[in-house]
Amino acid sequence: MSDELHRVLRRQLRKAGASLDESPGDEAWTRFVQRVEAHYRATDDARYTLLRSIDISSSEMEQLHQAVEDERAQLAALFDAMPQGVFVVDDGGRVQRCNAAAARLVGQVSMGVELTGVVELVDRRGAPLAFTEAATHDQVYLSSPDGGLRPVDVDHVAIHGGGVLVTLTDLTERVAQRERLKEAVLDAEVARRAEQARGMFLANMSHELRTPLNAILGYTDLLRDDPRDEQTLADLDRIHAAGTHLLGLINDVLDLSKVDAGKTELRPEQVSIDDLVFRIVDDLRPAAADNGTRIFVSGQLVGNVRIDPTRVRQCLYNLLSNACRYTVDGRIDVWVRTRQHTGGLSRLLISVADTGAGIAPDDLDTIFEPFAQGRAHIGGTGLGLALVRSLTELMGGRAYAKSTLGEGSVFTLDLPLERGEGLADGLAELGLRQG
């Protein structure tokens, strides 16, 4: 045993209360051996703890590395999937990396580091722009390989360590839509002005068209009063009938045009709605009788109301005229009633129901359109119901229809009700009035 080992051993033995001169079986030697064993056990525990810590740290490092790789892969997938073109550009303006959308923008099939060309941005005059300049311009274009210019929106952000991240949004479709919208707005304005001009022209021609036609009818009436032969009287009757029909058509056209042109003014006054309805029905009873049809009036006694009697008369006259034209050997019912809406609003409802030919479901959707006529139409211009709808809306109401083909139709005027003075209580029932 070397001298160094002897010195170490003697020192440890002295700490344990023993010496080399004593026997190993002595108590001092026993304590020494126990201390050595305790030391080794503590050393083994420390070594195990250290090895275990190293194993755990290695596992955590592997998990952390995998998480970083997953996040990097996710970011790369998002980068490539973005609909905007994304470029990573160095300080010299050269593309170092791009996504698929960016490659398509510049006309390249590949993407990533293979795309190392220069992306050229220009203003509307064709002057080159740097990426930092382009972000502040309203109109920026990307120069394509074929020499064309593609409108783009540019944004950029500096990258830590050098370079710029640039996003380009292709505005080609958006600009095209904007141009189409401008054209549509312009076309609509032209159409609106043309329609307004047409309506104003027809409204202004009202007097010029009606005056000579009324003169023709007046002179025809005078000639019919003079003694004439039967053939002359028959010819005059034909002239008068044709002139009356023509005047009715002109009135419909002009009245509808005046409503569309905004030149129709309402003149409400206090009238008895019951008398107004009865007079119109009495006027049209002969027309209904010619087709073997009778007209009945029933409903509530409404009394005096404030309405425009001329416009209500036009609407009801048109509805009853249509019912008389399309109903043969049948029945026409005119219902007058009031209805209280929520909020205290009162409505006046006048319905005309017939047992005539009815209207097909497809035609019912367009029956109130100008010049629209059902498949079984009999004469007319198709303006009567359009005029009814326009006048009803002008009075703050609405007109609607229900019909079953082959069974008949029901047309209803739904108007705001303003009570007049001396009106009835609205609850008295009228008896069935037959014509």
NORBELMO-V348586 format. One record per backbone hydrogen bond with DSSP energy under -1.0 kcal/mol. CO is the residue of the C=O (numbers start at 0). NH is the residue of the N-H. If there is no record, write none. Layout:
co:CO nh:NH
co:CO nh:NH
This chain:
co:1 nh:5
co:2 nh:6
co:3 nh:7
co:4 nh:8
co:5 nh:9
co:6 nh:10
co:7 nh:11
co:8 nh:12
co:9 nh:13
co:10 nh:14
co:11 nh:15
co:12 nh:17
co:18 nh:21
co:22 nh:25
co:25 nh:29
co:26 nh:30
co:27 nh:31
co:28 nh:32
co:29 nh:33
co:30 nh:34
co:31 nh:35
co:32 nh:36
co:33 nh:37
co:34 nh:38
co:35 nh:39
co:36 nh:40
co:37 nh:41
co:38 nh:42
co:39 nh:43
co:40 nh:44
co:41 nh:45
co:42 nh:46
co:43 nh:47
co:44 nh:48
co:45 nh:49
co:46 nh:50
co:47 nh:51
co:48 nh:52
co:49 nh:53
co:50 nh:54
co:51 nh:55
co:52 nh:56
co:53 nh:57
co:54 nh:58
co:55 nh:59
co:56 nh:60
co:57 nh:61
co:58 nh:62
co:59 nh:63
co:60 nh:64
co:61 nh:65
co:62 nh:66
co:63 nh:67
co:64 nh:68
co:65 nh:69
co:66 nh:70
co:67 nh:71
co:68 nh:72
co:69 nh:73
co:70 nh:74
co:71 nh:75
co:72 nh:76
co:73 nh:77
co:74 nh:78
co:75 nh:79
co:76 nh:80
co:77 nh:81
co:84 nh:167
co:85 nh:98
co:86 nh:165
co:87 nh:95
co:87 nh:96
co:88 nh:163
co:89 nh:92
co:93 nh:89
co:96 nh:87
co:98 nh:102
co:99 nh:103
co:100 nh:104
co:101 nh:105
co:102 nh:107
co:103 nh:106
co:111 nh:114
co:113 nh:115
co:116 nh:94
co:119 nh:142
co:120 nh:128
co:121 nh:140
co:122 nh:125
co:126 nh:122
co:129 nh:133
co:130 nh:134
co:132 nh:135
co:133 nh:136
co:139 nh:151
co:140 nh:121
co:141 nh:149
co:143 nh:146
co:147 nh:143
co:149 nh:141
co:150 nh:170
co:152 nh:168
co:154 nh:166
co:156 nh:164
co:158 nh:161
co:162 nh:158
co:163 nh:88
co:164 nh:156
co:165 nh:86
co:166 nh:154
co:167 nh:84
co:168 nh:152
co:170 nh:174
co:171 nh:175
co:172 nh:176
co:173 nh:177
co:174 nh:178
co:175 nh:179
co:176 nh:180
co:177 nh:181
co:178 nh:182
co:179 nh:183
co:180 nh:184
co:181 nh:185
co:182 nh:186
co:183 nh:187
co:184 nh:188
co:185 nh:189
co:186 nh:190
co:187 nh:191
co:188 nh:192
co:189 nh:193
co:190 nh:194
co:191 nh:195
co:192 nh:196
co:193 nh:197
co:194 nh:198
co:195 nh:199
co:196 nh:200
co:197 nh:201
co:198 nh:202
co:199 nh:203
co:200 nh:204
co:202 nh:205
co:204 nh:208
co:205 nh:209
co:206 nh:210
co:209 nh:213
co:210 nh:214
co:211 nh:215
co:212 nh:216
co:213 nh:217
co:214 nh:218
co:215 nh:219
co:216 nh:220
co:217 nh:221
co:218 nh:222
co:219 nh:223
co:220 nh:224
co:228 nh:232
co:229 nh:233
co:230 nh:234
co:231 nh:235
co:232 nh:236
co:233 nh:237
co:234 nh:238
co:235 nh:239
co:236 nh:240
co:237 nh:241
co:238 nh:242
co:239 nh:243
co:240 nh:244
co:241 nh:245
co:242 nh:246
co:243 nh:247
co:244 nh:248
co:245 nh:249
co:246 nh:250
co:247 nh:251
co:248 nh:252
co:249 nh:253
co:250 nh:254
co:251 nh:255
co:252 nh:256
co:253 nh:257
co:254 nh:258
co:255 nh:259
co:256 nh:260
co:257 nh:262
co:258 nh:261
co:268 nh:306
co:270 nh:304
co:271 nh:275
co:272 nh:276
co:273 nh:277
co:274 nh:278
co:275 nh:279
co:276 nh:280
co:277 nh:281
co:278 nh:282
co:279 nh:283
co:283 nh:287
co:284 nh:288
co:285 nh:289
co:287 nh:290
co:287 nh:292
co:288 nh:291
co:290 nh:328
co:293 nh:331
co:294 nh:434
co:295 nh:333
co:296 nh:432
co:297 nh:335
co:298 nh:429
co:302 nh:272
co:303 nh:419
co:304 nh:270
co:306 nh:268
co:307 nh:311
co:308 nh:312
co:309 nh:313
co:310 nh:314
co:311 nh:315
co:312 nh:316
co:313 nh:317
co:314 nh:318
co:315 nh:319
co:316 nh:320
co:317 nh:321
co:318 nh:322
co:319 nh:323
co:320 nh:324
co:321 nh:325
co:325 nh:356
co:329 nh:293
co:330 nh:354
co:331 nh:295
co:332 nh:352
co:333 nh:297
co:334 nh:350
co:335 nh:299
co:336 nh:348
co:338 nh:346
co:340 nh:343
co:344 nh:340
co:345 nh:416
co:346 nh:338
co:347 nh:414
co:348 nh:336
co:349 nh:412
co:350 nh:334
co:351 nh:410
co:352 nh:332
co:356 nh:405
co:359 nh:363
co:362 nh:365
co:365 nh:368
co:368 nh:371
co:373 nh:376
co:381 nh:370
co:382 nh:386
co:383 nh:387
co:384 nh:388
co:385 nh:389
co:386 nh:390
co:387 nh:391
co:388 nh:392
co:389 nh:393
co:390 nh:394
co:391 nh:396
co:392 nh:395
co:397 nh:413
co:399 nh:411
co:401 nh:409
co:403 nh:406
co:403 nh:407
co:407 nh:403
co:408 nh:353
co:409 nh:401
co:410 nh:351
co:411 nh:399
co:412 nh:349
co:413 nh:397
co:414 nh:347
co:417 nh:305
co:427 nh:300
co:432 nh:296
